[in-house]
Amino acid sequence: MYFDDEPVPGQDLPILPGHISPGRLERVLRAGKFAVTSELAPPDSADPQEVYDRAALFDGVVDAINATDGSGANCHMSSVAVCALLTRVGYAPIMQISCRDRNRIAIQGDILGAAAMGVNNILCLTGDGVQAGDQPGAKPVFDLGCMSLLETARTLRDEGHFLSGRKLTYSPRVFLGAAANPFAPPYDGRVNRLEKKIAAGANFIQTQYCFDLPRLKTYLSQARDKGLLENVFLLAGVGPLASANTAKWIRKNVPGIHIPDAIVERLAGAKKPKAEGRKLCVELIQELKEMDGIAGVHIMAYHQESAVKDIVQESGVLEGRVPWHPNRDDKSNTKTD
């Protein structure tokens, strides 16, 4: 069963000529709405209800849900399985594909299978090395990299054949995404890498955490000068920080995340650091919405997924819009997307 259409077909966000996929995320972005996505941490379980319970935390406040693919090189329920479960009940998933664990044969099969199940969005990632996870003895694959993965997915979609040249009978209609990190030196190469990802096929970008807004503005200015922002939708990464110690640990141990001293000091001086971290996240989202070139936010609330709904609602960025969720049509007085 497919969930390509809104409950009221054509209302506000119709599928228009030129749309790459029938998915809601693309329709939200192309309609000029401020999109909100978030990440679902896959369970260490074979129980589908655990996936549904985690997805329900985002009901009514996110336009699409990322299903991570062995994030941090740790094993969980697979991304394709999480997406299969989410599409059963009508969520709009973003299937992450990491190049670490599968070769091009398996990856092409996963793309076709996901599209057949109604997955309209794919985020292409190189993936963390196996040494980062809890099974460092695993054999890494990396048959493809992020760029070649994007090119592979685009070939399946736009040219209708496998990398071998063998023709498809029906091409996957997928909206392709990639990750970007404006905060990792050397800074001069960040926009060039964005340009290459767009050329390889990226339609949308989800960035690393954005705490350094001046640096982000410089990145956007450089991308605008190259005409890149006309060809891609950029969703800025945000997330609530639990404490000053958490911020310091991330800043020291996670490459490419710059958390300014002012943010650490603000958290350190707060009576309730976790509440202050969520307030800070709300403020960042509000500032990002006003930035030219930012099409939405991607909320990564590690171990704070239950806070996402309050953060989005307090930010006001949806402006009364209620993204689709399985029980939305049972409610009255909602402004549909």
C-alpha positions in Angstrom: 0.0 0.0 0.0 1.4 3.4 -1.0 0.9 6.7 0.8 2.0 9.0 -2.0 -0.9 11.4 -1.6 -2.0 13.7 1.2 -5.3 12.6 3.0 -6.9 15.4 1.0 -5.3 14.9 -2.4 -3.9 18.2 -3.8 -4.6 20.3 -0.8 -1.8 22.8 -0.3 1.0 20.5 -1.5 0.1 18.8 -4.8 2.6 16.7 -6.8 3.6 19.1 -9.6 5.3 18.6 -13.0 9.0 18.5 -12.4 8.8 16.8 -9.0 11.3 14.0 -8.7 9.4 12.0 -6.2 5.8 11.7 -5.0 7.0 12.2 -1.4 5.7 14.8 1.1 9.2 16.1 2.0 9.9 17.2 -1.6 6.4 18.8 -1.8 6.9 20.7 1.4 10.3 22.0 0.3 9.2 22.9 -3.3 6.1 24.7 -1.9 8.5 27.0 0.1 7.4 25.7 3.5 10.0 25.5 6.3 10.7 21.7 6.6 11.4 19.9 9.8 13.0 16.5 9.9 14.3 14.4 12.8 16.2 11.1 13.5 14.7 7.9 14.8 17.2 5.8 16.7 16.6 2.2 15.5 16.0 -0.2 18.4 18.2 -3.1 19.4 15.2 -5.3 18.9 13.1 -7.2 16.4 9.8 -5.8 17.8 8.1 -3.4 15.3 6.2 -1.7 18.1 9.4 -0.2 19.3 9.8 1.5 16.0 6.2 2.8 16.0 6.6 4.1 19.6 9.7 6.0 18.7 8.1 7.5 15.6 5.0 8.6 17.5 7.2 11.0 19.4 7.4 13.1 16.3 3.7 13.1 15.3 2.5 16.4 14.0 5.8 18.2 14.1 8.1 16.6 11.5 7.8 16.3 7.8 10.1 13.2 7.5 11.9 10.8 9.8 15.5 9.7 9.2 16.2 6.0 9.8 19.9 5.8 10.6 22.0 3.0 9.1 24.4 1.6 11.6 25.2 5.1 13.0 28.6 5.2 14.7 29.3 1.7 13.2 27.1 0.1 15.8 24.5 -2.5 14.8 20.7 -1.8 15.3 17.6 -2.7 13.3 18.4 -2.0 9.7 17.5 1.3 8.0 15.5 -0.5 5.3 13.5 -2.4 7.8 12.7 0.7 9.9 11.6 2.4 6.7 9.4 -0.6 5.7 7.6 -0.4 9.0 7.2 3.4 8.8 5.7 3.3 5.3 3.2 0.7 6.4 1.4 3.4 8.5 2.1 6.4 6.3 5.1 8.1 7.7 7.6 9.7 5.3 10.9 8.1 6.0 14.4 9.2 4.9 16.4 6.0 4.4 20.0 6.5 5.2 22.5 4.3 3.2 26.0 3.9 4.5 28.7 2.7 2.1 30.5 0.9 5.0 28.6 -2.3 5.0 27.4 -3.2 1.5 28.8 -3.3 -2.0 27.2 -1.8 -5.1 25.2 -4.9 -5.8 23.5 -4.9 -2.4 23.1 -1.1 -2.4 21.3 -1.0 -5.8 19.0 -3.7 -4.6 18.2 -1.8 -1.4 17.4 1.3 -3.4 14.9 -0.5 -5.6 13.4 -2.4 -2.7 13.0 0.7 -0.6 11.3 2.6 -3.5 9.0 -0.3 -4.0 7.8 0.0 -0.4 7.1 3.7 -0.8 10.3 5.2 0.5 10.7 8.5 -1.4 13.8 9.9 0.3 17.4 8.5 0.5 20.3 10.1 2.3 23.6 9.0 0.9 26.5 8.7 3.4 30.0 7.3 3.4 29.6 6.0 6.9 31.8 5.8 10.0 34.7 3.4 10.0 34.2 0.1 11.8 36.8 1.1 14.4 34.3 3.7 15.8 31.8 1.0 16.8 31.5 -1.9 19.2 32.5 -4.5 16.6 35.8 -3.2 15.3 36.7 -6.6 13.9 34.0 -6.3 11.3 35.3 -6.1 7.7 34.5 -2.7 6.1 33.3 -2.6 2.5 33.3 1.0 1.1 32.9 -0.2 -2.4 31.2 3.2 -3.1 31.7 6.5 -1.4 29.2 9.3 -0.9 29.7 10.8 -4.3 29.6 7.5 -6.2 26.5 6.4 -4.1 24.7 9.6 -5.2 25.7 9.0 -8.8 24.5 5.4 -8.6 21.1 6.3 -7.2 20.7 9.1 -9.8 21.6 6.6 -12.5 18.9 4.2 -11.3 16.4 7.0 -11.1 17.2 9.1 -14.2 18.7 6.7 -16.6 16.8 3.6 -15.7 19.6 1.1 -15.6 22.0 -0.6 -13.2 25.6 0.3 -13.1 26.2 -2.8 -15.2 24.0 -1.2 -17.9 21.2 -3.7 -17.5 17.8 -1.9 -17.9 15.2 -1.5 -15.2 11.5 -2.0 -16.0 10.6 0.8 -13.5 12.9 3.4 -12.0 12.9 4.4 -8.4 11.3 7.8 -7.8 13.5 9.0 -5.0 14.6 12.4 -3.6 18.3 12.2 -3.0 20.1 13.8 -0.1 23.6 14.0 1.4 25.3 15.4 4.5 27.4 18.5 4.8 29.6 19.9 7.5 30.3 23.6 7.2 32.3 23.6 10.4 35.1 21.2 9.6 38.4 22.7 8.4 39.7 23.4 5.9 36.8 25.7 5.5 37.6 26.7 2.0 36.9 23.2 0.8 33.5 22.9 2.4 31.6 24.7 -0.3 33.5 22.9 -3.1 32.5 19.6 -1.6 28.9 20.8 -1.5 29.1 21.7 -5.1 30.4 18.2 -6.0 27.6 16.5 -4.0 25.0 18.6 -5.9 26.6 17.7 -9.2 26.6 14.0 -8.2 22.8 14.2 -7.6 22.0 15.6 -4.2 18.6 17.3 -4.1 18.7 18.1 -0.4 21.4 18.5 2.3 21.3 17.8 6.0 24.1 19.5 7.9 26.1 18.7 11.0 25.0 20.5 14.2 24.9 24.2 13.6 25.9 26.1 16.8 28.3 28.5 15.1 25.9 30.7 13.1 28.4 33.3 12.0 30.4 30.5 10.3 27.2 29.1 8.8 26.4 32.5 7.3 29.9 32.6 5.7 29.3 29.1 4.3 25.9 30.1 2.9 27.3 33.3 1.4 30.0 31.3 -0.4 27.5 28.8 -1.6 25.2 31.6 -2.8 28.1 33.2 -4.8 28.5 30.0 -6.6 24.8 29.7 -7.4 24.5 26.5 -5.4 21.5 27.4 -3.2 19.3 27.5 -6.3 19.9 23.8 -6.9 19.6 22.3 -3.5 17.5 22.4 -0.3 19.6 22.9 2.8 18.4 21.7 6.2 20.5 22.9 9.1 21.3 20.4 11.8 20.3 21.3 15.3 19.8 19.6 18.7 19.4 20.2 22.4 22.5 20.0 24.6 22.0 18.4 28.0 24.7 20.3 29.9 27.9 22.2 29.6 29.9 19.0 30.1 28.0 17.4 27.2 28.9 20.4 25.1 32.5 20.3 26.1 32.7 16.5 25.4 31.1 16.9 21.9 33.4 19.8 21.1 36.5 17.8 22.0 35.6 14.4 20.7 33.3 14.8 17.7 35.2 16.2 14.6 33.7 19.2 12.9 31.4 20.4 15.6 32.2 23.9 16.9 30.3 24.9 20.0 31.2 28.5 20.9 32.3 29.3 24.4 29.3 31.5 25.0 27.0 28.5 24.6 29.1 26.4 27.0 29.1 29.3 29.5 25.3 29.8 29.2 24.7 26.1 30.0 27.2 26.1 32.8 25.4 29.1 34.4 21.9 27.6 34.1 20.0 26.3 37.1 18.4 23.7 34.8 20.9 23.0 32.1 18.8 20.5 30.1 15.9 23.0 30.0 18.3 25.7 29.0 19.7 23.5 26.2 16.3 23.0 24.8 15.6 26.7 25.0 18.8 27.3 23.1 17.7 24.9 20.5 14.4 26.7 20.0 16.3 30.0 19.6 18.7 28.5 17.0 15.8 27.1 15.0 14.1 30.6 15.0 17.3 32.2 13.9 17.9 29.6 11.2 14.4 30.1 9.8 15.3 33.7 9.0 18.5 32.9 7.2 18.4 33.1 3.4 19.3 29.7 2.0 18.1 27.6 4.9 15.1 25.5 3.8 14.5 23.8 7.1 16.0 22.1 10.1 17.1 18.6 10.9 16.8 17.9 14.6 19.2 15.4 16.1 18.0 14.9 19.7 20.2 12.1 20.9 18.5 10.5 24.0 16.1 13.5 24.0 13.7 12.5 21.3 10.8 13.1 23.6 11.7 16.8 23.6 11.4 17.3 19.8 7.7 18.0 19.8 8.0 20.7 22.4 11.0 22.2 20.7 9.3 22.5 17.4 6.0 23.8 18.8 7.8 26.4 20.9 9.9 27.6 18.0 6.7 28.4 16.0 8.5 27.6 12.7 5.6 25.5 11.4 3.4 28.6 11.5 0.3 26.5 12.3 1.0 23.8 9.7 0.5 20.3 11.0 2.7 17.7 9.2 1.0 14.4 8.4 1.0 11.6 10.9 -1.1 8.5 11.2 -3.8 9.9 13.4 -3.9 13.5 12.0 -7.2 13.1 10.2 -8.9 12.1 13.4 -8.3 15.6 14.8 -10.3 18.7 14.0 -9.1 22.3 13.7 -5.8 21.3 12.0 -4.3 23.1 9.1 -3.1 20.4 6.9 0.2 20.3 4.9 
